[in-house]
Structure formats: C-alpha cells, structure tokens
Amino acid sequence: MGSAGLGLALAEGLASAGITQVVVCPGSRSTPVALALARLTGEGRVQLPTRTDERAGSARALPPPGP
C-alpha cells in the first residue's frame, strides 16, 4: 500500500471512529493524509480547518479551557 492508500486508510479510520474535525498543518510529509481528509470533507464527513503553523494548529485543536 502506498502513501496515498495509507493516508486514506487513516482518514477513513478517524471518520469511522466518530472524529468530525481534524486540524491540518499542510506540508510535504502530511500531503497524503491532508488530501484524504480533504476528500472526506468534500463528502461532508469531517470538517478540516487548516493552519500554516503547527503551533497555531495545536492551539486550534485543543478544546477551550473549562470553568
């Protein structure tokens, strides 16, 4: 299985597990996963906010602080 197939398998697994939002910081190493997630976004299965900086992406992915 190539990287595109592995990316799709990962994206499908996330969606099947009930994950509805995935934050992506696109780069050359994450391209197969980002493309697979974009495909699922087009199908309405996940939301895909993107950030160009990994630190901003991790802050976006965390839930808001509790009371």
ChimeraX attribute file (.defattr): number of C-alpha atoms within 10 A of each C-alpha:
attribute: neighborCount
match mode: 1-to-1
recipient: residues
	/A:1	7
	/A:2	7
	/A:3	13
	/A:4	15
	/A:5	13
	/A:6	14
	/A:7	20
	/A:8	19
	/A:9	15
	/A:10	16
	/A:11	24
	/A:12	16
	/A:13	12
	/A:14	16
	/A:15	17
	/A:16	11
	/A:17	9
	/A:18	10
	/A:19	14
	/A:20	14
	/A:21	16
	/A:22	20
	/A:23	20
	/A:24	23
	/A:25	18
	/A:26	17
	/A:27	11
	/A:28	7
	/A:29	9
	/A:30	13
	/A:31	16
	/A:32	21
	/A:33	21
	/A:34	24
	/A:35	16
	/A:36	20
	/A:37	27
	/A:38	18
	/A:39	15
	/A:40	18
	/A:41	16
	/A:42	12
	/A:43	9
	/A:44	10
	/A:45	18
	/A:46	20
	/A:47	16
	/A:48	17
	/A:49	13
	/A:50	16
	/A:51	15
	/A:52	11
	/A:53	12
	/A:54	14
	/A:55	11
	/A:56	13
	/A:57	17
	/A:58	13
	/A:59	11
	/A:60	16
	/A:61	14
	/A:62	9
	/A:63	7
	/A:64	8
	/A:65	5
	/A:66	4
	/A:67	3
